[in-house]
Every structure is written in C-alpha cells, then in structure tokens.
Amino acid sequence: MSQNYVSRTGDTYTFLTDDEQDIAREIKNTPVDSAVITKAISDIIFGKLFVSKKFKYGKYDFPYDQRIDEAVIGQLTGSVALHFITVASEIYSTDDSIS
C-alpha cells in the first residue's frame, strides 16, 4: 500500500493498474493547505448550519465564539464558544471518535 501497488477497500485488497498507481502517487504528493480546508469547513458550519451568531435562551441572546480546530473564525467575544474538532486537529485523538 505504501508503494501504491495495492488499494484497500474495507477488508478487500486489489492490485492497481499502472494508471491508477500514477494517480495514487499524484494524490499522495499533492500539497494540502489546511487554511483552505478550515475555511471551507467554516463556510459550511457557520454559513449554512449555524447561521445565527448568537445563542438564544429565553429572551436573552448570547454571542458565541466560532472555532474550528485551533482556528478562531471571526471575532472573539470571550463568553461562550462553539468549537468543532476535526481529525486534522492537534487535539483530536482516536479515543474521542465514535465508531
């Protein structure tokens, strides 16, 4: 698998063709900008899912900080935070994941 000769899908291993090996090497060697990924995640979470920038409790509204991994999205209010951890985070561990 590390040499890109075989592919694993679940418990099944298959040999890759020469073209598939080339594609797998290109994917492996493509640099990934974590800032772009964090921006895309924040656009989905805070742009589509949690559109309101405040938590409403009764007649009171509480602004909250928006965080994804170690990145702060927007301005800090210092009170309540809505913090999402992804597998790319330094503080993520497999013990925290749900199977």
Summary of the structure (lengths in Angstrom):
residues: 99
radius of gyration: 19.8
end to end distance: 23.9
largest distance: 63.6
contacts: 194
relative contact order: 0.11
helix: 31%
strand: 29%
